[in-house]
Amino acid sequence: MEKTKEILNIEDLCISFEQYEKGLRRVELNVITNLSVNVGEGEIVAVVGSSGSGKSLLAHAVLGLLPKNANVRGRVSFRGELLTAERIRELRGKEICLVPQSVSYLDPLMKVGAQVRHSRGDEDSIKRQERLFGDYSLKQKTAGLYPFELSGGMARRILLASALMESPKLIIADEPTPGLDLPLAKKAMADFRSFADEGNGVLLITHDIELALEVADRIAVFYAGTTVEEALVSDFEREETLRHPYTKALWRAFPRRGFQALDGVQPYVKDMPAGCPFAPRCGLAGPECAGEIPLRAAAGGTVRCVRFSGGEEINGGKEAKSNEA
Amino acid sequence: MRLEAKDITFGYEKDRPILNRVSLTVRETERVALSAPSGFGKTTLCRLLAGYEEPWSGQILLDGRPLPKKGYCPVQMIWQHPERAVDPAIRIGDTLAQCPDLDPAVIEGLGIEKDWYHRFPGELSGGEIQRFCIAAALGGGTRFLIADEISTMLDLITQSQIWCFLLAETEKRKIGMAIVSHSEDLTNRVATRIIRMDRR
């Protein structure tokens, strides 16, 4: 595998929330544990996984948008430089842009044209905004509308245009496609692709795996707040090349394939089992699944499963990089 | 039984109709997928079918009669954003308790667990809330279900769990469905008929 320059590197990220239960009793909820993802130059890395597996939190953690009661451990670095709270504030909206999940991130009291232009009225900005609107088949008069006057799909396109307005190095797209029809969703994906091909990075958070498979280079699979597998896109062609039982179950649930359901639900953060979070639903689970589960590198990807034979064990995040090549 | 939209015209603003003379029939044994580009008014059509809006002209008819104005509506809608469809300040179990004549088998079939009942919507994932919303739409009197992008925000496993249950349940109880989804793979899998709408 060719070594690319890293844009975003997340190592052993843990996020927990402190919550008050009844009265003054406090509980700590570990929502993300030992999560590692990196995005290189020219790469689209898709993060897929069950709803509630912490995908959006990851985006918010990178951008420093978590609420005050969150505790974050682990390392997040951007182009080799450790991201501190101050540094994030300087970078976000400029070098790192977020395409948020919900349309409610738009300012309801501001016309969308001005929002996309980030309130600038100079000629260049207006031209660029008009071109972006044209690219996304938004009528120019849409610029004069308020967010509540838009359909869901139009608002999505506004969010996309808004992120592409600046020239960021990294786009974090949090579920950018629901509400878009297929041609528009594919157009958005193609734009991410050409954005990445210019030497930028995209972290694409989605559960639309099929769409992600069309444009991404690698797929990181999340389950219950941790990365269970990182696979190459080509691994998704057949079930056998996938490594983790959860990824295989996902594969079998594709509407085009088996449309097979799996019993049970992802465990709630308060009653997370020790060891592998997928064990209660896994056909291969045994007593060893309750212990520490090391990350293994195998065939260009990684997997966190004791049942996976072969591959090399990675001890902690730091050594991961040297083993990867 | 059949659910009909007869020549309906509707818009949210005066003189700006979103739907112009749209007609559509769904029979009790059918699952009809509506496919159209973004912004076409699919959600609006769904809201009309479920009686949330009154058309400017034309009628929504259930077996030739207008939808009842009071009581449990036999046409139930499941929404795209479950977390917005429930009251965040009410425990989810209490929200579900408002649904009349709910068969306990539905709750079981959807994989709803007993200890979720005491949680507030903020303590459940989107997929878990959506299961409650589906259960609440499947009260004893339901004849038709309108499903507007009900699984777009769910992962594939949850999606197939929910759909496999819905297919079995609606076939058993002869509940007709109108489905909106952007995923062609999904509609090919679950719909018995696909209607493509386009601007004239």
Interface residues (C-beta under 8 A of the other chain):
Chain A: V48 G49 S50 S51 G52 S53 S151 G152 G153 M154 R156 E175 P178 G179 L180 D181 L182 P183 L184 A185 H207 D208 I209 E210 A249 L250 A253 F254 P255 R256 F259 Q260 A261 L262 D263 G264 V265 Q266 Y268
Chain B: A36 P37 S38 G39 T43 Q80 G111 E113 E123 S125 G126 G127 E128 E149 T152 M153 L154 D155 L156 I157 T158 Q159 S160 Q161 W163 C164 H182 S183 E184 D185 L186 N188 R189 V190
